[in-house]
Amino acid sequence: MALHFDKSEYDHRLARLTEKMQAEKLDALLLFAQESMYWLTGYDTFGYCFFQTLVVKADGTMTLLTRSADLRQARHTSIIDKVAVWVDRVNADPTLDLKNLLSDMDLLGARIGIEYDTHGMTGRVARLIDNQLTTFGHIVDASYLVSRLRLVKSPAELAHATRAAELADDALDAGLPLIKAGGSEAEILAAMQGAVLAGGGDYPANEFVIGSGRDALLCRYKSGRRTLDETDQLTLEWAGVSAHYHSAMMRTVLIGEPTHRHRELHKACLGAILAIEEVLRPGHTFGDVFDTHAQFLDERGLSRHRLNACGYSLGARFSPSWMEHQMFHYGNPQEILPDMTLFVHMIIMDSESGTAMCLGQTYQTTADAPRPLSRHGLDLILR
């Protein structure tokens, strides 16, 4: 089997999950998030674009319901023993197959948790499931049960996060020589993604963000490339990826002579990150991190130029996003614990002057001060 962890690691994860299920009085859990299935069993696929679910009972037994195309995928990449296949056909309703499977697993009338808040669950599927199971058992929204278990990383997971950070650093090293007047965004992007793949890494769960000129003020990938001017700004957000574990970075790189506004905004970004490092440790919450970011930038008159979040937890994720559920936003009570991998970003977009400045890196939390996973510093990059 193509597993990235020892069997004992998966056994420990299953034990943690069933213990949590029993505490919440769940007889079974239907996993629809691909990262949940991957974390629990090693199952590695993009087949979640179709209907599939992993049924986990409180006694630890598991059955995957999927399409024929993923039967061998599951057997080759996971520890799952039992795989049931629903058949592609006109007017197929795989939720009926699911209800029959649950009946065979003696779950009629059971308390069943479901991961609703995931890209592996479409609105249509949710409606079909509710239609089939509302009278079958007691249905509970358990969208964040596995997600919360995944927040604290094991030593083996941290090894992949560290390798991912090395690949992210390699990507920046590959792109920097190409960032210059007359440089091509296409070549920069190809070099950065190529460095991750050449280093044995994976495709990221979402596209790298690249934009120059006015496009440097965008926080998302978009189609289209341009050539850098003599004086320009280039915003990059990318991640190294190892066994689907992500370590993200973000920079705005300046070509030519930087403006006073660029220097001013970089100073604010750096100051905010350094302030956050003081609260990115046990005894504080994700909400505290956001408050630190907001207060620091607002005191400098940047409230209308900042975002309403300043980072999030990272881990093993699948398309369309490498962001995990827990984010640094207002009021988030999630406690910061040792051995989390957290991406902190400062994104300042001054549309009035057309000035962008972004700065971000991934940290591993400890019992005290957080450890940056990148070997690169946070100084302003000038080309």
C-alpha positions in Angstrom: 0.0 0.0 0.0 1.1 3.6 -0.7 0.9 4.9 2.8 2.8 7.9 4.1 2.6 6.9 7.8 3.0 3.8 9.8 0.0 1.7 10.6 0.4 2.6 14.3 -0.2 6.3 13.3 -3.5 5.4 11.7 -4.5 3.2 14.7 -3.9 6.1 17.0 -6.0 8.4 14.9 -8.9 6.0 14.8 -8.7 5.5 18.6 -8.9 9.3 19.0 -11.8 9.6 16.7 -13.9 6.8 18.2 -13.2 8.1 21.7 -14.6 11.5 20.5 -17.5 9.8 18.9 -18.4 7.9 22.0 -18.1 11.1 24.1 -20.6 12.8 21.7 -22.8 9.7 21.7 -22.4 9.1 17.9 -23.0 5.5 16.7 -21.5 6.3 13.4 -19.9 9.1 11.4 -20.2 9.7 7.7 -17.0 11.3 6.4 -17.3 13.4 3.2 -14.3 15.6 3.5 -11.4 14.0 1.6 -8.9 15.3 4.1 -10.8 13.5 6.9 -10.6 10.2 4.9 -7.0 10.8 4.1 -6.0 11.6 7.7 -7.9 8.6 9.1 -7.0 5.9 6.5 -4.5 7.3 4.0 -7.1 7.2 1.2 -5.8 9.5 -1.5 -8.0 10.5 -4.4 -9.7 13.4 -6.2 -12.8 11.1 -6.6 -14.7 13.2 -4.0 -15.9 15.3 -6.9 -18.4 12.5 -7.2 -20.5 10.9 -4.4 -18.5 8.9 -1.8 -18.5 8.6 1.9 -16.5 6.7 4.5 -18.8 5.2 7.2 -17.0 4.9 10.6 -18.8 3.1 13.4 -18.1 3.9 17.1 -16.5 0.4 17.4 -13.9 1.4 14.8 -15.2 -0.6 11.9 -15.2 1.3 8.5 -16.7 0.9 5.1 -16.1 3.1 2.1 -18.9 3.7 -0.4 -17.6 5.0 -3.7 -17.6 4.5 -7.5 -15.8 1.7 -9.4 -13.1 4.1 -10.5 -11.9 4.5 -6.9 -12.1 0.9 -5.8 -8.4 0.1 -6.6 -7.4 3.6 -5.4 -8.8 2.9 -2.0 -7.2 -0.6 -1.8 -3.8 0.8 -2.9 -3.6 4.0 -0.9 -5.5 3.2 2.3 -6.0 0.8 5.2 -9.7 0.5 4.4 -10.7 -3.2 4.2 -14.3 -2.9 3.2 -15.3 -1.0 0.0 -18.8 -0.9 -1.4 -19.4 0.3 -4.9 -22.4 2.2 -6.1 -23.2 1.9 -9.8 -23.2 4.8 -12.3 -26.5 4.8 -14.1 -29.2 7.0 -15.3 -31.0 8.8 -12.4 -28.7 7.1 -9.9 -29.2 8.0 -6.3 -26.2 6.7 -4.3 -27.8 7.9 -1.1 -30.2 5.0 -1.4 -27.2 2.7 -1.6 -25.9 4.5 1.5 -29.1 3.9 3.4 -29.0 0.2 2.4 -25.4 0.0 3.5 -26.2 1.6 6.9 -29.0 -0.9 7.4 -26.6 -3.7 6.6 -24.2 -2.2 9.2 -27.1 -2.4 11.8 -27.4 1.4 12.1 -31.2 1.7 11.7 -32.4 4.2 14.4 -28.8 5.1 15.3 -27.4 8.5 16.1 -25.3 9.4 12.9 -23.0 12.3 12.5 -22.4 13.8 9.0 -19.7 16.1 7.6 -21.8 18.7 5.8 -19.4 21.6 5.7 -16.9 20.3 3.1 -16.2 20.6 -0.6 -17.0 16.8 -0.9 -20.7 17.5 -0.1 -22.8 19.3 -2.7 -26.1 20.9 -1.9 -27.9 18.3 -4.0 -26.2 15.5 -2.2 -27.1 17.0 1.2 -30.7 17.2 0.2 -30.7 13.6 -1.1 -29.1 12.4 2.2 -31.5 14.3 4.3 -34.4 12.8 2.3 -33.1 9.3 2.7 -31.9 9.4 6.3 -34.3 11.8 8.2 -36.6 8.9 9.1 -33.8 6.3 9.2 -32.0 7.6 12.3 -31.1 10.7 14.3 -28.9 12.9 12.1 -26.3 15.3 13.6 -24.1 17.9 11.9 -20.6 16.7 12.8 -18.7 18.8 10.2 -15.9 19.8 12.5 -15.3 16.7 14.6 -12.4 15.3 12.6 -11.3 18.9 11.6 -10.6 19.7 15.3 -8.8 16.4 15.9 -6.5 17.3 13.0 -5.4 20.7 14.4 -2.6 19.3 16.6 0.0 17.5 14.5 1.9 14.3 15.4 5.7 14.2 15.0 5.2 12.4 11.7 2.9 15.1 10.4 5.2 17.8 11.6 8.0 16.2 9.6 5.9 16.6 6.4 5.0 20.2 7.3 8.7 20.9 7.8 9.5 19.3 4.4 6.7 21.3 2.8 8.3 24.5 4.2 11.6 23.6 2.7 9.9 23.1 -0.7 8.2 26.5 -0.3 11.6 28.1 0.4 13.0 26.3 -2.7 10.2 27.7 -4.8 11.0 31.3 -3.7 14.7 30.7 -4.4 13.7 29.4 -7.9 11.5 32.4 -8.7 13.6 35.3 -7.4 16.1 35.4 -10.2 13.3 35.7 -12.7 11.6 38.6 -10.8 13.1 41.7 -12.7 12.1 44.3 -15.2 11.0 42.4 -18.3 10.5 39.2 -16.3 7.5 37.0 -17.2 4.9 36.0 -14.7 4.5 32.7 -16.6 8.2 31.8 -16.1 8.2 32.8 -12.5 5.1 30.7 -11.8 6.5 27.7 -13.7 9.8 27.9 -11.9 8.2 28.1 -8.4 5.7 25.2 -9.0 8.4 23.3 -10.8 10.7 23.5 -7.7 8.1 22.0 -5.5 7.4 19.1 -7.9 11.1 18.5 -8.6 11.7 18.3 -4.9 9.2 15.4 -4.6 6.3 17.6 -3.4 2.7 17.6 -4.6 0.4 20.0 -6.4 -1.1 22.4 -3.9 -4.8 22.3 -2.9 -5.3 25.6 -4.6 -3.4 27.5 -7.2 -0.5 29.7 -6.4 -1.4 33.4 -6.4 0.6 35.6 -8.7 -0.2 39.2 -9.7 1.8 42.3 -10.7 0.9 45.9 -11.3 -2.7 46.5 -10.3 -3.2 42.8 -10.1 -0.8 42.7 -7.1 -3.8 43.9 -5.1 -5.7 40.6 -5.7 -5.7 37.8 -3.1 -6.8 35.1 -5.5 -5.4 33.4 -8.6 -6.8 34.5 -11.9 -6.0 33.6 -15.5 -3.7 35.8 -17.6 0.0 36.7 -17.4 1.9 39.9 -17.9 5.5 41.1 -18.2 7.0 43.1 -15.3 7.7 46.8 -15.8 10.9 48.7 -14.9 9.1 49.8 -11.7 6.5 47.2 -10.5 5.1 45.2 -7.6 4.5 41.5 -7.6 2.4 39.7 -5.0 3.0 35.9 -4.5 1.2 33.4 -2.3 2.3 29.8 -2.6 2.9 26.7 -0.6 5.3 23.8 -0.5 3.4 20.5 -0.2 4.6 17.1 1.1 2.2 14.2 1.3 -0.6 16.8 1.0 0.7 18.7 4.0 1.0 22.4 3.2 3.4 25.2 4.4 2.4 28.5 2.8 4.3 31.8 2.3 3.3 35.2 1.0 5.4 38.2 -0.2 5.0 41.3 -2.2 8.3 41.8 -4.2 9.2 45.2 -5.5 10.9 45.8 -8.9 12.8 49.1 -9.2 12.8 51.9 -6.6 10.2 51.3 -3.9 7.7 54.0 -3.0 7.5 55.6 0.4 4.1 53.9 0.7 5.5 50.5 0.0 8.1 50.9 2.8 5.5 52.2 5.1 3.2 49.3 4.5 6.0 46.7 4.8 7.0 48.2 8.2 3.3 47.8 9.3 3.1 44.2 8.0 6.4 43.3 9.8 5.4 45.0 13.0 2.0 43.2 13.1 3.6 39.8 12.5 6.1 40.4 15.3 3.3 41.4 17.6 1.4 38.2 16.7 4.4 36.1 17.5 3.9 37.2 21.1 0.4 35.7 21.2 0.8 32.8 18.9 1.4 30.5 21.8 -0.6 28.6 24.4 -2.7 30.7 26.7 -4.2 32.6 23.7 -6.8 32.0 21.1 -7.2 32.4 17.4 -9.4 35.4 18.1 -6.5 37.0 20.1 -4.3 36.6 17.1 -6.8 38.5 14.9 -7.3 41.2 17.5 -3.6 41.8 17.7 -3.4 42.1 13.9 -6.5 44.4 13.7 -5.3 46.7 16.6 -1.8 47.1 15.2 -2.9 48.0 11.7 -5.9 50.1 12.8 -3.7 52.2 15.0 -1.7 53.1 11.9 -4.8 54.1 9.9 -5.0 50.9 7.9 -8.4 49.5 8.9 -9.9 50.0 5.5 -7.0 48.4 3.7 -6.7 45.2 5.8 -8.7 42.0 5.7 -11.1 40.5 8.2 -8.8 37.5 8.8 -5.1 37.1 9.1 -4.4 33.4 8.7 -5.5 29.9 9.4 -4.5 26.4 10.3 -2.7 24.4 7.7 -2.4 20.6 7.2 -3.2 17.9 4.7 -5.8 19.4 2.4 -7.3 18.7 -1.0 -8.7 21.0 -3.8 -10.1 23.6 -3.9 -8.4 25.1 -0.9 -5.4 24.6 1.4 -7.1 26.5 4.2 -8.4 24.5 7.1 -11.6 25.4 9.0 -10.0 27.3 11.9 -9.1 30.8 10.9 -7.7 33.9 12.7 -10.8 36.0 12.7 -12.8 38.0 15.2 -14.1 36.1 18.2 -12.7 32.6 17.3 -12.4 30.9 20.7 -10.1 28.1 19.5 -7.2 27.7 21.8 -3.6 27.8 20.5 -1.9 24.5 21.4 1.6 23.2 20.9 2.3 21.4 17.6 -0.2 23.3 15.4 0.9 24.5 12.0 -0.4 28.0 11.4 -0.1 30.4 8.5 0.0 34.0 9.5 -0.4 36.6 6.8 -0.6 40.3 6.6 -2.4 41.5 3.5 -2.7 45.3 3.0 -4.3 46.4 -0.2 -4.4 50.2 -0.7 -6.6 50.7 -3.7 -6.5 54.4 -3.4 -2.8 54.6 -4.2 -2.6 51.2 -6.0 -0.1 49.9 -3.5 0.0 46.3 -2.4 2.0 44.8 0.5 1.7 41.2 1.8 3.9 39.2 4.1 3.3 35.8 5.5 4.8 32.5 6.7 3.9 29.3 8.4 4.7 28.6 12.1 4.8 25.5 14.2 3.5 26.3 17.7 5.4 25.2 20.8 4.9 25.4 24.5 6.4 28.9 24.3 7.4 31.0 21.2 6.3 29.8 17.8 8.9 28.4 15.4 8.9 29.8 11.8 9.2 26.9 9.4 10.8 29.0 6.6 14.5 29.7 6.3 13.7 33.0 4.7 13.5 36.2 6.7 10.7 38.8 6.5 12.7 41.7 5.1 11.4 43.7 2.2 12.5 42.0 -1.1 13.8 44.4 -3.7 14.8 43.4 -7.2 
